[in-house]
Amino acid sequence: MTKPHEIKPQSFGAHMSIAGGLHRAIERGLDAGCDCLQIFVRNQRQWSAKPLDEDIVRLWKASAQKAGMSHVVAHASYLVNLASMDSVIWDKSVAALTDELERCEALGVRHLVFHPGAQGQSTLKEGIGRIAEGLDQIHQRTRGLKASLLLETTAGQGSSIGHRFEHLAEILAAVHAPARLGICMDTCHIFAAGYALSPPHAYAATMQEFEHVVGVEWVKCVHVNDSKKDLGSRVDRHDHIGEGHIGLAGFRNLVNDARFFGVPKILETPKGTHTNGRDLDRVNLARLRRLVRRKRRPVRQ
């Protein structure tokens, strides 16, 4: 019988607004009880943005260092579509991701999460080919940068690519510098795509499939969102932890999976105030933390 041991510390956080300045996201995160953060590094609804001011970068770095946030990741603009058949949209997507990756580098943000894209009327193979070509161009333009791009799993709405684990594996295999990439696993998205997260045997099967097809070592961030829609719905609608179709059992499986202990787990759940008057991010973070087992159950040999 092995001795029980303490679980390694984990990081839980949320996406925070940068309204009023990038550093304000850190302040909001601290107020909500975050250990880690996700932010936008520019206006996500516009293709272009003003260059980062040196004072903004200096204030951000000072605030981040003082706060001692263990992880900060960024989310790319929702306009980006590297799988687009439209050459203008594709070019703008490459330019936007290049700019955002450079901003992450300047800010010391580790990763930039983005949705792989939608193939439109073209074939899946063609869409994946365009994504890989776009990533190769971005990597050529950002040689030497430490900040990396994370492919986010998708729910499968429309012609979006990334709702099957095989899609992610094919993209990683097609790019010239896969080591500069990673995966962001979104619980709502994979659930909506048809991958169960509970009971334990179903969770184990899902993660075994991910391990076989992609490899858990690629996961650098997890978006922890419950789902308003049922398993396999292919509809992306985030819900509060334990209030959707995934339920607390699914998140209990995830937060106690040792393979993801060092991976930041970030909420993208609706903002607002709970009926008890508490901030909803605080409520969701508390629910996640309560699910973590403080000690391992002894394993019989």
C-alpha positions in Angstrom: 0.0 0.0 0.0 1.4 3.4 -1.0 1.4 6.3 1.4 -1.1 9.0 0.8 0.4 12.2 -0.5 -0.6 15.8 -1.0 -1.8 16.8 -4.5 0.4 19.4 -6.2 -0.8 23.0 -6.1 -3.1 23.9 -9.0 -3.9 27.2 -10.7 -7.5 28.3 -11.3 -8.5 31.6 -12.8 -10.8 33.3 -15.3 -10.8 35.5 -18.4 -10.7 39.1 -17.3 -11.6 42.4 -19.0 -8.8 44.8 -20.0 -11.1 47.8 -19.9 -9.3 50.8 -18.5 -5.9 49.2 -19.2 -4.2 45.8 -19.4 -3.1 46.0 -15.8 -6.8 46.3 -14.7 -7.3 42.7 -15.7 -4.8 41.7 -13.0 -6.6 43.8 -10.4 -9.9 42.2 -11.4 -8.4 38.8 -11.2 -7.0 39.3 -7.7 -10.4 40.6 -6.6 -12.0 37.4 -7.9 -9.5 35.1 -6.3 -7.7 34.0 -9.4 -4.3 32.2 -9.4 -4.0 32.7 -13.2 -5.6 34.8 -15.9 -6.7 35.0 -19.5 -6.9 38.3 -21.3 -7.2 39.9 -24.8 -4.1 41.8 -25.7 -6.0 44.0 -28.1 -9.6 44.7 -29.2 -10.9 41.3 -30.3 -13.6 42.9 -32.6 -11.2 44.8 -34.8 -8.5 43.6 -37.3 -6.0 46.4 -36.5 -4.9 48.0 -33.2 -2.5 50.7 -32.0 1.0 49.5 -31.1 1.6 48.7 -27.5 2.8 51.7 -25.6 6.0 51.2 -23.5 4.3 52.7 -20.5 1.4 50.2 -20.8 3.9 47.3 -21.0 5.9 48.6 -18.0 2.7 49.0 -15.9 1.5 45.5 -16.9 4.8 43.8 -16.0 5.0 45.6 -12.7 1.4 44.7 -11.8 1.9 41.0 -12.9 5.1 40.7 -10.9 3.5 42.2 -7.8 0.5 40.0 -8.1 2.6 36.9 -8.5 0.2 35.3 -11.1 1.6 31.8 -11.9 0.2 31.8 -15.5 -1.2 34.4 -17.9 -2.5 33.4 -21.3 -4.2 35.5 -24.0 -7.1 34.7 -26.3 -6.9 35.8 -29.9 -9.5 37.8 -31.8 -12.6 35.9 -32.8 -12.3 37.4 -36.3 -9.3 35.1 -37.0 -9.9 32.2 -39.4 -6.8 30.5 -40.8 -9.0 28.0 -42.6 -10.8 30.6 -44.6 -11.2 30.2 -48.4 -11.2 34.0 -48.6 -7.7 35.1 -49.3 -8.3 38.6 -47.7 -9.6 37.0 -44.5 -6.8 34.5 -44.5 -4.1 37.3 -44.9 -5.7 39.4 -42.2 -5.8 36.3 -39.9 -2.1 35.7 -40.4 -1.3 39.3 -39.8 -3.5 39.5 -36.7 -2.1 36.4 -35.0 1.4 37.6 -35.8 0.7 40.9 -34.2 -1.0 39.3 -31.1 1.9 36.9 -30.7 4.4 39.8 -30.7 2.2 41.6 -28.1 2.3 38.5 -25.9 6.1 38.4 -26.2 6.4 42.0 -25.2 4.1 41.5 -22.2 5.7 38.2 -21.1 2.4 36.3 -21.7 3.2 32.6 -22.3 0.5 31.5 -24.7 -2.0 32.8 -27.2 -5.1 30.7 -27.6 -6.9 30.7 -31.0 -9.7 28.8 -32.8 -8.3 26.9 -35.7 -11.0 28.1 -38.1 -13.8 27.1 -40.3 -13.3 25.5 -43.7 -16.5 26.9 -45.3 -17.4 25.0 -48.5 -14.0 23.5 -49.0 -12.9 20.1 -47.7 -11.6 19.4 -44.3 -8.2 18.5 -45.8 -8.0 21.8 -47.6 -9.0 23.7 -44.5 -6.3 22.0 -42.4 -3.8 22.7 -45.2 -4.6 26.4 -45.0 -4.3 26.4 -41.2 -0.9 24.7 -41.4 0.3 27.1 -44.1 -0.9 30.1 -42.0 0.9 28.8 -38.9 4.1 28.3 -40.9 4.0 31.9 -42.1 3.3 33.2 -38.6 6.2 31.2 -37.3 8.5 32.5 -40.0 7.5 36.1 -39.1 8.0 35.5 -35.3 11.3 33.6 -35.3 13.0 33.7 -31.9 9.8 34.4 -29.9 9.1 32.4 -26.8 5.3 33.0 -26.8 3.5 30.2 -28.5 0.1 29.6 -30.1 -2.4 27.1 -28.7 -5.0 25.4 -30.9 -8.3 25.4 -29.0 -10.7 22.5 -29.2 -14.0 23.5 -30.7 -17.6 22.4 -30.3 -18.2 21.6 -34.0 -20.6 24.4 -34.9 -20.9 24.9 -38.7 -17.8 23.9 -40.5 -15.4 24.7 -37.6 -12.2 22.6 -37.4 -11.0 21.2 -34.1 -14.0 19.3 -32.8 -12.3 16.0 -33.4 -9.0 15.1 -31.8 -7.8 13.9 -35.1 -8.1 17.4 -36.5 -5.6 18.7 -34.0 -3.2 15.9 -34.6 -3.4 16.5 -38.4 -2.6 20.2 -37.9 0.4 19.4 -35.6 1.7 16.9 -38.1 1.3 19.3 -41.0 3.2 22.3 -39.6 7.0 22.7 -39.9 7.5 23.8 -36.3 5.0 21.9 -34.1 7.2 22.5 -31.0 6.0 26.1 -31.1 2.4 25.0 -30.7 0.2 23.6 -28.0 -3.4 22.7 -27.2 -6.0 24.5 -25.2 -8.7 22.0 -24.1 -12.1 23.5 -23.6 -14.4 21.3 -21.5 -17.6 22.7 -22.9 -16.3 22.3 -26.5 -15.1 18.7 -26.2 -18.3 17.7 -24.4 -20.5 19.4 -27.1 -18.4 17.7 -29.7 -19.3 14.3 -28.2 -16.5 13.5 -25.7 -18.0 12.5 -22.3 -16.4 13.7 -19.1 -18.3 11.6 -16.6 -18.7 9.0 -15.1 -15.1 8.1 -14.3 -14.9 5.4 -16.9 -16.2 7.7 -19.7 -13.8 10.4 -18.7 -11.0 7.9 -18.8 -12.0 6.8 -22.2 -12.1 10.3 -23.5 -8.6 11.1 -22.2 -7.3 7.8 -23.4 -8.5 8.7 -26.9 -6.9 12.1 -26.6 -3.6 10.6 -25.4 -3.6 8.1 -28.3 -4.5 10.6 -31.0 -2.8 13.8 -29.8 -0.9 13.3 -26.5 -1.7 15.1 -23.2 1.7 16.7 -23.1 0.4 19.1 -25.8 -2.2 20.6 -23.4 -0.9 23.9 -22.0 -4.2 25.4 -20.9 -7.7 24.2 -20.0 -10.8 26.3 -20.3 -13.1 25.0 -17.6 -16.7 25.7 -18.7 -19.9 23.7 -18.1 -22.2 23.3 -21.1 -25.8 24.6 -21.5 -26.2 22.0 -24.3 -26.1 18.2 -24.1 -23.4 15.8 -25.0 -22.7 15.8 -28.8 -24.9 18.8 -29.5 -22.1 20.6 -31.3 -23.4 23.8 -29.9 -21.0 26.1 -28.0 -22.9 27.6 -25.0 -21.0 28.0 -21.7 -22.6 27.5 -18.3 -21.5 27.9 -14.7 -19.6 25.0 -13.1 -22.0 22.2 -12.0 -25.1 23.9 -13.5 -24.8 22.5 -17.0 -24.9 19.1 -18.6 -21.3 18.2 -17.7 -22.0 18.6 -14.0 -19.8 18.6 -11.0 -18.8 14.9 -11.6 -17.1 15.8 -14.9 -15.0 18.6 -13.3 -14.1 16.4 -10.3 -12.6 13.9 -12.7 -10.7 16.7 -14.5 -9.3 18.6 -11.5 -8.0 15.4 -9.9 -6.3 14.1 -13.1 -2.6 14.3 -12.2 -1.7 14.8 -15.9 -3.2 18.3 -15.7 -2.0 19.5 -12.3 0.5 22.0 -13.7 -1.9 23.2 -16.4 -3.8 26.5 -15.7 -7.5 26.0 -15.6 -9.4 29.1 -16.7 -13.1 30.0 -16.6 -14.9 31.5 -19.5 -18.3 31.4 -17.8 -20.9 34.2 -17.7 -20.0 37.2 -15.6 -22.3 38.8 -13.0 -23.5 38.4 -9.5 -24.9 35.2 -7.9 -28.3 35.2 -6.1 -26.3 35.1 -2.9 -24.6 38.4 -3.8 -21.2 36.9 -4.6 -19.3 37.5 -7.7 -19.9 34.6 -10.2 -16.2 34.1 -10.9 -15.6 33.6 -7.2 -18.5 31.2 -7.0 -17.2 29.1 -9.9 -13.6 29.1 -8.7 -14.8 28.0 -5.2 -16.7 25.1 -6.8 -13.7 24.0 -8.7 -11.4 24.2 -5.7 -13.8 22.2 -3.5 -13.7 19.4 -6.0 -9.9 18.9 -5.6 -9.1 16.0 -3.3 -6.6 17.1 -0.7 -5.0 13.7 -0.3 -4.7 10.8 -2.6 -6.6 7.6 -1.6 -4.1 4.9 -0.9 -3.7 2.4 -3.7 -3.7 -1.3 -2.9 -0.9 -3.2 -4.5 
